[in-house]
Amino acid sequence: MNNKTVRLFFLSLFLVMTACTSSTDSSLQPTETRPPAVTSDLGYTIFFPRQKKIEGERAAMDALTRGTLVLVDNCIRLERDPSLANYLLIWPPDFNITNNNGTIQIVNGAGKTVASLGDEVEMSGGEIHSLSMLDKYIQEQVPPKCPGPYWIMGYEFTTIDTLSP
């Protein structure tokens, strides 16, 4: 064997051995735990599944849908036209809920109230039919009594003023 063939052989062997071994550096693993369901001041738990927080900008679908925020089986859903499915909403990681004198409100990452239950809203995102298609982080937040379809929220979220013409 010539010198070039021997080098190529050992380089290939090294690459194969590197590809077949794996080591996990625990310092690279996410330390964030999934957010818990929120217990309201009203005495019951409200399930508010959120997307996993990541560094940098998250990928997001950009379809649009609109409807009314409603509470069904302690899960916040988007109730749409009766001919369309209602979505269980999967919120952005920095959104939260709060109880303001018995009114459940949605709060964005800046701490600003952006909607309340009963409000008509429009939001970007995309539809997912099966919970198994979602990240395990999200799956663990969704109880069986909150079935799909699911709407994974994007970046746009607007409350619609139903009083304007």
WOJO-V834910 format. One record per pair of residues at least 6 apart in sequence whose ideal C-beta (glycine too) atoms are under 8 Angstrom apart, sorted by the first residue. I is the first residue (numbers start at 1). J is the second residue. Records with the same first field share a line. If there is no record, write none. Layout:
# WOJO-V834910
I: J / J
This chain:
# WOJO-V834910
1: 9
30: 52
32: 52 / 53
34: 137 / 140 / 141
35: 48 / 50 / 141
37: 45 / 46 / 47 / 48 / 141 / 143
38: 45 / 46 / 47 / 48 / 96 / 97
39: 45 / 46
40: 46 / 97 / 99 / 104
41: 99 / 102
42: 99 / 102
44: 74
45: 74
46: 71 / 74 / 75 / 76 / 97 / 104
47: 74 / 75 / 76 / 141 / 142 / 143 / 146
48: 76 / 91 / 95 / 96 / 97 / 141
49: 88 / 89 / 90 / 91 / 138 / 141 / 142 / 146
50: 90 / 91 / 92 / 93 / 95 / 138 / 141
51: 58 / 90 / 91 / 92 / 93 / 135 / 137 / 138 / 152 / 153
52: 93 / 135 / 137 / 138
53: 93 / 94
54: 93
58: 92 / 93
60: 124 / 125 / 152 / 153 / 154 / 155
61: 124 / 125 / 126 / 152 / 154
62: 124 / 125 / 126 / 154 / 155 / 156
63: 124 / 125 / 126 / 127 / 154
64: 122 / 123 / 124 / 156
65: 78 / 80 / 87 / 122 / 123 / 125 / 127 / 151
66: 80 / 120 / 121 / 122 / 123 / 160
67: 78 / 79 / 80 / 81 / 86 / 87 / 120 / 121
68: 78 / 79 / 118 / 119 / 120 / 121
69: 76 / 77 / 78 / 79 / 106 / 115 / 116 / 117 / 118 / 119 / 121
70: 76 / 77 / 78 / 79 / 86 / 117 / 118
71: 77 / 104 / 117
72: 86 / 146
73: 145 / 146
74: 145 / 146
75: 88 / 143 / 145 / 146
76: 88 / 89 / 97 / 104 / 106 / 117
77: 86 / 87 / 88 / 89
78: 86 / 87 / 89 / 121 / 123 / 151
79: 86
80: 86 / 87
85: 149
87: 127 / 148 / 149 / 150 / 151
88: 142 / 146 / 147 / 148 / 149 / 150 / 151
89: 150 / 151 / 153
90: 134 / 138 / 150 / 151 / 152 / 153
91: 106 / 153
92: 109 / 153 / 155
94: 108 / 109
95: 106 / 107 / 108 / 109 / 153
96: 106 / 107
97: 104 / 105 / 106 / 107
98: 104 / 105 / 107 / 113
99: 105
100: 113 / 116
103: 116 / 117
104: 116 / 117
105: 113 / 115 / 116 / 117
106: 113 / 114 / 115 / 116
107: 113 / 114
108: 114 / 157
114: 157 / 159
115: 121 / 157 / 159
119: 159 / 160
120: 159 / 160 / 162
121: 157 / 158 / 159 / 160
122: 156 / 157 / 158 / 160
123: 151 / 153 / 154 / 156 / 157 / 158
124: 153 / 154 / 155 / 156 / 157
125: 151 / 152 / 153 / 154
126: 151 / 152 / 154
127: 149 / 150 / 151 / 152
128: 134 / 148 / 149 / 150 / 151 / 152
129: 148 / 149 / 150
130: 148
131: 138 / 139 / 142 / 148 / 150
132: 139
134: 150 / 152
142: 150
